[in-house]
Amino acid sequence: MAQEIAPGPQSGLRRDLSGRQVGMIAVGGAIGTGLFLGSSLAISIAGPAVIVAYAVAALAVLALAFALAEMIVVHPDAGGFGAIIQRYLGGLAGFVSRWMYWAAQVVNVGSEVIAAGLYLQFWYPQLPLWMPVVGFSVLMLAINVAAVRFFGEFEYWFAMIKVVTIVVFVVLGVVYIVFGLPGHPPVGAGALTEHGGFFPNGIGAVWLALAVVTFSYLGTEAVSMTAAESRNPGRDVPRAARNTVLRLALFYVLGMLVVVSILPWDQASSSGDVRESPFVRLFSLVGIPAAAGIMNFVVLTAALSAMNTNLYLAARMTHSLALDGHAPKWFAVLSRNGVPGRALVLSALGLALAASLAVFAEDTAFPMMLGIALFAAIVVYLMIFASQLAFRRRRAADRLPPPPVQLRGTPVTTVLAMLFFAAVLLTTPFLAPFSMAWKAGVPFVLVVCAVYYFVRRRAARTETEREVPVTE
């Protein structure tokens, strides 16, 4: 029987993340702008049928989570899925996927900080958007510079706030629908069909909404990036991947069900205005302004939590690229507390981009950044699935036992998931908020491919010279 593939290079990162922190980092990266703010765009497209869109997307993301988990159990290396893609699809795929994902996370950081600024304007409508963007950027950079165990603990409690809030929101919503609240009789579920029907814009609108809905689930792959800093990656990463997707599916589907059952969909949606979350609008409609303010605080912390996690992911991806010779070695250097601080500086470019867009393109910045991030992320997802197919073939050829965690139904399940994500990507040009996805994404992929062929000789030389990063 062939031997297991040797583990990847030592990264120098410290294994200080506990199992509960690993799980919450994945949740923190996925529950943010996509649910609390971007959901209004999805509702405006599909109406109450947005529930179907969230349920369908959950199945595709569940396949992604299991595909990642079965590979990470075998290869808990720095760089997560990026290193795995390079291992099974080759240097070009590894280079392109990691730089694409880095770009997606940088854009996500910018979109989350813009969303946080928009939430703050709920209380201070006259506040220029650039001011909270700069302030929140400084705060999140300070948290990420700290030791990873501090980052993990901070993100755990930050994410816990929104998880608890969503659970309370869903419970109160169901009570309001069925039994009513003090001073408010039960509303029932009439809003699902009374305003143009369950499919007010037709069944085809559900498919169009999937582009927005898929963005809401971006971040579930974050758990793979924690493998190199997890105390027990073989146990914690698969468990976190499974639990994260199941929690997200319940949060998103039930959360949307409550929103569109209580609020008429044309009021819950904003038809392109992303300044107020439908969750906040619900409390305002009920007539509880204090609760609306509390909910706005929660969605503000949700955006900051997602921003915090995305900064972490972008920095670790840059560090991984430097380890493999796909970025200057300068970015592989760790600080005394084990943080890739130089990689974090590069990844903070997303914050500078967000600040610039907040000043020069305030009304269009958020949808444009969503489109760019969506394109890059889906391209990476397709590469992850292709890697999983190659992973299975390699193990079968080497007569290795199956991994302890598996995506059931492979290769059929894998191919179906790939077709789903590819179809969503092909749909984005037909949606105004995502029209920038292909216009910016395709040229970027071509540029990255061209750069790879210039640096591959240098990458090949450094492959044999890789050392543990120097501690400053």
Disulfide bonds with the S-S distance in Angstrom:
none
